[in-house]
């Protein structure tokens, strides 16, 4: 925390009295909740008697060995080899979970060969007359002008086995990397499952990323195979990405093969040397035979508990994006817990989170398959053809749990959308929200317009653990502006700068005991130095996450925003480095600084500051060219809200841009409360940012 003053910590903290809840579970809802069944099971099978959710959480955080071991048994995790114990050490970093155990994430998805019905619903924006059509996995049907494909459980198992066999034929095995440059379509989930089933490592990003931005991430992995598509749909248009695919292939010198999904039905001849998805996924293969991938190897391939499952990339705020590696077993247990107990999903129910393969919520959505839920993939704009597009999709597919961002809820409200009045949302039970802080007004709007019996589950966690630290529980009330509970197993605390625990004051979100889904490490960080520095330098042995929170005396959590400099616009985390790489190539620009600042009332302001070269001017033409370049070379989401010329960009004395302090200044903080001016190379440069922040605060 930048200031140690107790009064400044209290500013913006939780109200002294509890607001009225906007949602309270009925006795029937509480009784039927998955977490209540688990609580009863614990009492009967383990002798653990917790009076309510809060008691259950207290036990789970204090007794990680017993809690995670109980989860393993409760979900009957399928393992080729059981572990010697649950947890060998509570040391962070360095905790060793289920040593000796071998398993595979994919076994949990495919474990019920007799499961019937639909596993994946693939929805896409409609294409206009005369535009390319759509082909791919499953059958195609038109509904309300949109295109929908359904992949049954039987077809999912068949295609996962077929693609796994194709990858094996290309020499892909344990530890090899397969990467995706794909929209959020059924084939992306199938490709991931096929990769993981072999013990190979998956990583992906969406096709709205430029080839250069994708290569900056995926190229670090030296991938063996690229799985991509000819393009995607967004805003009523088809986006041909064949040229970007060609550029990406040229950047990935390690590739042995490229598999292309014909999403838009475009000719693939010009790409040359690629395999079509239909060929890669062809054939009748029975995963139950356990020899789909190889005649002499069990399939899915059993791997150690912490064997890498996927690599997710950080936003690249301070440089090249960091590859965060998660293990099979840790993700499996964490996602079983979250999907079943915190979202309260049940087998056969539809689960839809609007996301992209670039974001960890894509991985979190795929996790619905672990418990037999039907996941809904959407390739398109959430506000096309109208601002109610997501609500229409949720109604059409009888979605039980819908996930979105605060920005989408606010946009729906401003557009006059009345979701429950305009659409049949009778099946909707949970409205998940993440990506940024959800303001109190949005809780009230959801209660009025989405439905009083729909639970708003605001969550906060991150790519770092590919899950949430705090969220909802189906047996706990929801209060506006507050997140209901710490998630099970999470030893959550809020620290002052000296490491003392805080209540009803703003502090750093910390985790004081290990979690199985904490990274097994960073990619290309053999000593673990970068991993330790990222989370454990501030409070040795304690995970510091980078969020400002208030833990209230009644057990709820108020999130105040990021304490680091990650950009987080409309629920999508982005890196400033991607923007700098584009803008600082302009001869007129000496240096640039981009800031994402949460605003009062839930807004988000992302200005780009440019220090111009001598004799250069910030003309309308230069602004237009900068924005066009950012859109083309990074993504449309990276385009700033405005561009402001400044005399210079302040740095630390070691040359690091002062992103976090400048963010605080733009939010109205005084320079003396933000940093020591002696640590700045030119402290006079702070004045313009402080003045701008003061002006915006006065206008708010």
N, C-alpha and C positions, 0 to 999 in steps of 0.2 A: 504494500500500500504506500502511496506516495506521501501521505501525511499521517503523522502519528497522533494528531490531536483528536481526543476522544469525541469532541463535539462534531468535528468534521465527519467522523465515522458514523455518528448518529444521523447526520443529515441524509435524507433520502431513505432512511431505514423503515422498518415496519411500523404501522400505526400502533399506538399503545393499547387500543381496544380492537377486538376482532370485528371485522365487517360481517354483515349477514351473509351466509353462504348462498351461492347461486344454484347449488345442486346438493342434495342430500340423498344417499341411497335409501330406497325403500327396504323394509325388512325382507321382502322376497328377493330383491336384487342382491342384497348382501348375502342371503342364505345360499343363493345359486352361484355365487362367485367362485371361480377356480381357486382363489387364494384361501377362501374359507374351507374348501375341501382339503387343501394342503394342510391348513392349521389343524383340522380334525384328524388327518392322517398322522401328523406329528405326535399328537396326543396319544393316539392309539398305538402307533408303531415305535415311537421313540421316547415316549413319556415326557415330551416337551409341551408344557401347558402355558400358552400365551392367551391373555384375556381378550386381545383385539389386535388389529394390525400393528399398532405402535409397540405392543409387547412383543409381537413376532419380529418386528424389525430390530428391536433392541437385542433380542437373543441372536438373530442372524448376524448382526454386526460384531457382537462380542465373541461369538463362537463360530468362526468361519469354517473350521474343520467339520464341525457337526452339521452346519447348514448346507455347505456345498456337497458333502457326502450324502445328506438326506435328499438333496435335489437329484443326484445321480440315481439313487434308488427309486425315487418317486416317479421319475420319467423313464425308468428302465432303460438307461443309456446302453446302447448296443456296443460292446467292446470286444475285440478279439482277445485282449489280455487285460485283466483287472490291474489296477494300480496297487502298489505296496501299501500306500497310505494316501490320505487326502492332501495334506500340506506338510512339507518337510520343514519349512521355515517361514516365519511371518516377515522376514526382512524385506524391505523395499529399497531399491530393486533387488531381485534375486530370489523371490519366493518361488518354490518348486511345487507345482500342483500335480497330483496324481502321478508321481514318478513310476515308471514302468508300464503304465497303461498304454495300450494301442487301440485306436478306433479311427473312424472317419466320419466327418460331418455329414457326408452324403448318405451314409447308411441310415441315419435318422430320418432323412427325407424319403428314402425308398424302402423303408422297413416294412411297409404294409402293402405287399403286392396285390392284395385283394381290394384295396381302397378304390372306390368308384367315384364317378362325378368329375367335376372340372377342377384342375389344379391351378391353371393360369388363364386369366382372361386378358387378352391383348386388345386394347382399344386405341384407335387412332383418329385423328382429325379426318373428316371426309376430304376426298380429293375431288376437284372440279371436273366437269365434263372435258374429255379430251386429254386429261393429264394422265401420267403413268398410273397403272393400277398397283395392286398389292398382292404379294405372294408370300408364302412362308408356312411356318408350323401350324398345324391344325386347320379346321374349317373356317370359312369366312362367311359372315352374315352381316347384313346392313340393318341398322336400327336407328331411327331418328336422324338419318343422313350420315351417321358415323359408321365406321367399319369396326367390327368386333370379330376376333378370332378366339376360339376356345381350345385349350390344350387339356385333354383329359389326363387323369393320373396314369392310365395305361400308356398314352402317347408320350407323356413326359418321361416315364421310365424307358420306353423304347428309344426315344431320341437321345436321352442322356447316355444310354449304353452305346448307341450308334456313333455319336460324336466322340465318346471316349475311345472307341475302337479306332476311329480315324486318327485321333491324336496319337494313340499308341503306334499306329502305323507310320507316323511321321517322326517317331523316335522320342516322343514326349514321355517322361517318366518322373519319378519322385524328385522334387526339387527344381524341375524345369519350370520356366515361366511362360504362361499363355496370357496374352493381354487382349482387352476388348476396346475398340473404338466404335461405340454403338449408341443408338438411342435406347430409351427404356422400353424394350420389346421382349417378347417371350424368349426369343433366341438368346438374349443376353443372360437370362437366368439359366437356360439349358447349358450354354457354353461354360458358365461358371461351375455348375454341378458336374459336368463332364470332366473339366480340368481337375477339380478338387478330388473327384473319385479316384484319380490316378496318383494322388499325392503330389501333383504339380501345383504350382502357385498361381493364383489369379490376380489380375489387376485391371482396372478399366477407367475410362473417362468418356464423357458424352461427346457427341459429334458437334456440339456448339463450340467446343474448343478448337482453336486453329491447330494445324498439323505441328507447328513449332511448339505450342503450349503442351500438346499431348506428348510430343517427343521428349520434352523437358522432364516429364514424369516417367512415362513408360520406357524411355530409352535407358534409364538408370538400371533397369532390370535385365538387360540383354535378353529379350524374350525370344523364344523359339518359334512361336506361332502368333500371328495377329488374326483376330476374328473381328470383322468389321461389317459395314453395310454400305450400300450405294448412296444412302442419304436418309433424311428424316423429314417429318412434317412439323411446321410451327407457324401459327398465325395465318392459317388458311393457305399456306404455300408449301410446296415441296422444295427441299433444299438438297440439291445434287452435291454430294461430297466425294465424288470419285477423284477429283483433282487433289483434294486434301488427303485422301487415302494414298494416292500415289506418292505425294510428298512425304507422308509419314513412313511409308515403306522404305523410301530412300534414306530416311534418318535412322531406321532400325536395322543396322547392318548385320545383326545376329539372326535375323529371321530365316527359318527354313521353309515356311509356307504361310500363305494368307488364305483365309476362308471368308467369303463374302456373302452376306445375306442380301437377297434381292428385295429390299424393302419397298423401293419405288418402281421396280420392274425395269430399270435402266439397263442398257447393254453394258456388259462387263469386259468386252473384248479389248478395249483400250487399256485396261489395267494390266492385262497379260500375266500369265503364270499364276492365276488364282484358282481356287476350288470353290464352286458354288455351295451354299449351305445345303441345298437339297441333296447334293451328292454326298456331302460329309455326314448328313443325318439319315442316309438311306439304309434300308434293310430292316429285317425283323430280328431283333435281339432281345433276349430274355435276361434281364439282370439277375433273376433268381438263380440262373445257372452258374453264376459266380465265375464265369470264364469269358465274359463279353470282351474285356480288354486284352486278355491274354489267356492262352490255354492252360498255363501252369501257375497262374497267380490269382489269389483271391481278389475279388472285386465287389465293392469298392476296396481299394488297397488300404489295409490297416497301417496307420502311422502313429508315432509317439504323440502324446497328449498335446505337446507344445509345437508340433511340426507346423511350419507355416501354411496357413490356409489361403491368405490373400495379403496383398500390400495395398494399403490405403495411403494416399499422399496428403501431407499437410498443405496449407494454402500457399506456402512459399513466401510468407511475409518478410522474412529476413534473408532471403536468398533462394537458392534452388530448393524446390519442394522436397520435404523429408518423406522418405518411404517408411510408413509405420506398419510393422509386421505383427499379425495376430495369429494365434494358434488354433488348430481344429477344436480341441477340447474346451478351451476357455470360451471361445465364441459360442460353441454349441450349448454349454450350460447357461451362459449369460442370456442368450437369446430365447432359450426355452423358458427361462424365468420371466423375462420381460414380456414376451408375447402372451404367455398363459396367465401370468399373475397380475401384470400391470395394465396391459391392454384388455385382459380378460377374454381373449379370443378362444373359440372352441372349434373343434373339427368341423369342416364343411362351411364355416362362415366366411364371408367375403371381406378382404382386407385390402385397402387401397391407400397408399401414401404417394402423393404427388412428389416425384423426385427425379433424379438423373443418375446414371451410372457414375458420375463424377463425385457423388455425395454419399456419405456413409448411410443415409437413410435408404438408399437403394439396397444395400446389404441388409439393413434392418427389415426392409419389406420382404426380401427373399426368405427371411427367417420364418415368415408365416407358414411356409411349407413344412417346417419342422414339426408342427402340431397338426398338420392336415388341413389348414385353412386354404381358401382359394385366394390367390393374390391377383390384383388387378394392375397391369402395366399400362401406362398411358404415354403415347408418343404424340405430344402436341402442346399447345399453349393452354394454360389453365383458364384463360379468359377468352377463348375462341370456340365457337362463333359468337358467344355472348359472355358477359361477366359471370354467369352462373354455370359455366361449363363443368366444373368439378362437381357441383351439386347435382347436375343432370346425370353425370356418370354414376355418382353414388346411388341415385335413385334407380337408374336403369339396371344396375348390377346388384341391387339389394345389399349394399355395403353395410357391414356392421361396425367396422372401425375405419374412419376416414382420417388421413393425416394431411396437414397443410401447414402454411406459415401464417404468422400474424399479419403480414402484408396482404395476403389473399383475403383474410377475414375483413380487414379494414377496407380493401378495395370493394368487396361485396357490399359492405355497409354503405360506402359512398355512392355506389352505383344503384342503390335502392333495391338490391336483391333481397328477396324474402324466401330463403331456401325451403322451409317447411310448408309455406303457403303455395309455392310454385311447383314443388316436387314431392313425390311420395318418399319421405325419409323415415317411414315407419320402422324399418329394420335398423336404422342407425342408432347405435348405443354409445359409441365413443367418438369424440372429435379430438384427435391428437394434434398438437401444435408445437412446433419447435423451430429453431433457426435464429430466433431473436426473442426479446422480451415481449410477452403478450400483455398489453395495457389493460387495466381494469375494465374500461369501457367495452372492450371486445368480449369479455366474459359475459357482461350483461346483454350485449347484442345477441350473442349465441344463445343465451337462455331464452330470449324473446323470439328470435327468428329461426333458429335451428331446432329448438325444442327444449322444453323444461326438463325432459327426462334424458336428454343427451348429456353425458358427462364430458366436460372439457378437461382433457388431460394435457396440460402444458408440461413439457419435459425439457431438461437441460443435461447435456453430457458432451459427447463429441466424438470426432474421428479417432481420437486417442484411445478410446475404449470401445468404439463402435457400438455405443449404447448410451443409456442415460444414468446419471447419478441420482437424479431427483425426478419425480413424475407424479402419477396418480395411482390410486388404489380404489377398486370398485366398492370398498366398504368404508371409505373416508370422505367427508364432505369436501366440496370445492369452494374456495373463497376467491372473490375477484382480486386479480393482481398478485395472487400467491400460488406457488406450486405446493401441492398437498402434502407430499411425504418424501423422505429419502427412500430410495428403492431398496428392496431386500438385499442384505449382504453388504451394503455400502456403509462403511464407517465414516459418515459425513461429519465435518466440523467446519467452523469459520474461525480463522486465525487473525489476530492482530499482527503487526510487523514483528513483535517480539515472540510470537508463537503461542501467546495465551489465547484460550478459547473465548469466543464472544457470543453473546445472545442479545438480540434486539439492537445490534449495532452492525454497521457494514464492515465486512472483513473478507479475506481471501477464502474461496472455496478450497478445502483440502480434504484428502482421504487419508485416514490414519492406519488402515489395514489393507493388505493386498486383495486384489480381485483377480479371478482367473482370466478375464478378458483384457487386463492390462497388457500392453505390447510385450511380445517376447523379445523385442528389440527394434532398432531402426535398420533399414537396409544400408549396407556398406558402412556399418559402424561396429567393427569387430570387437573393439575394446569396451563398447557401451558408454563411451564418454559423452557423446551427443545425447543419448537417451537420458543419462543421469542429469545432464545440464538442463534438459528440457523440463523436467518435472521435480527434481529432488534437490536442486541447489539452494533454493530459498529456505526450505525447512528439511534438513537432512533426515532421511528415513520416512518422510511424509510427502505424499503426492500433492503438489500445488498445481491447480488446474488453470488458473488465469481468468476466473470469473469473480466479480464482486457480488456477494450475497449477504442477506440478513437471515439468520436462523431465529425465528420468533420463539417466544417462550411457550407458545401453544403447539410447536412442532411443525409449522409450515415454513416455507422458504420463499424469500423475495429475491429475485435476480435483478441486478442493476446493470448488467452488461459486462463486456469483456474488459479485463484488466490488461490484456495484451493488445496488439495492434492488428489482429485478424480482421479483415473486411468480411462483413456478414450481411449481404444485401438480399432481401426477399427470401431468407431462409437458405441461401447458398453461400458457403464460405469461399472467399477468393483471396488471392495473394496480391499484395502490392507489387511484388517483384515482376509479375507478368505485365503490369501496367508500365513500370519503369523501363522495362526492356524495349517497349514500343516508343514511349514518349521521348526518352532521352536520345533516341536516334535522330530526332529532328535537329537540324543545325541551329534553328532559332531557340532551342531549349537547352539551357545550361544544366539544369537539374530539376527534378520533379519530386513532389511529395503528395501522396494520396492518403486521405483519412476517411474512415467510416465512423460517424458519431451518432449514437442513439440520442434521440431528441425527446423532450417532454411530450407526453401523450402517445408515445409509441412510434413516432416517426424515425426516419433514418436519413442522414445527410451525408453524401459522399462527394466532397469537393476534391479537385485536383489543383494543387498549387504548383506554379511553374516559375522558376527563376530563369529569365530570358538572357540570351546572349546579347552582347553589346550591340546597340543600334536596332535590335529586334523589337517588334511591337506585337501585342496580343490582339491581332485583328480578328474579325469575324471569319475570315478565310482560314487563318491558322487554327482557330478553335474547331472549325468544320473538319479540317484535315486531320487534326489530332484525334478527334472522336471517330472519324472514319477508320483511321489506322488501328485504334484500340479495338473497335468492333471486328475488324477483319483479322487481326493478328492475335487477339486474345478471345473475347466473346462479347456479344451485345451487353451482357450483364456487367462487364468491366467498365463501360462508358460512364464517366462521372456525371454528377448532377450539374456541376458547373466547373468552369476553369477560371482560376484567379491568379493574376500575376503578382509576385512578391519579390522583394529585393534579393532574397537569398533563402536557402534552406538551412536551418540550424542543425548541428550535429553534436554528438558527444565529442570529447577530445580525442577519442580513438577513431572518429570518422563515421559513427553510426547515426543514421537519421533518427531524430527524436519523435518517432511516430506516436508513442503512447502519451508522452507529455503534451504534444500538440493537440491530440484528441481531447485531453482534459481541458486545455485552454479553450478549445472551440465549444466545449460544453459549459463554459462560464467560470471555470476555476481561476483563481488568481495565480500568477506566475510563482509567487513565493510558496504557495501550497503544493505546487506541482513538482518543482525540482530546484536544485541548487544551481544558481546561475554560473557559479564557478566551474561547473562541469560542462558548460556549453562553449563551443569554439567561438561563437559570436552571439552573446546574450541579447544584443540589441535587436536581433532578428525575431525574438519572441514577441516583441511589442505588437506587431501587426496581427498575429494570431490571437493574442489576448484581447485586442481591441475588437476584432471580428467576433470573437466568442461573447464578449460583453454586449455587443450590439444585438446579436441573435437572442441572447437570454432576455434582454429587455423587451424585445418584440414578441417573445413567446407568450 
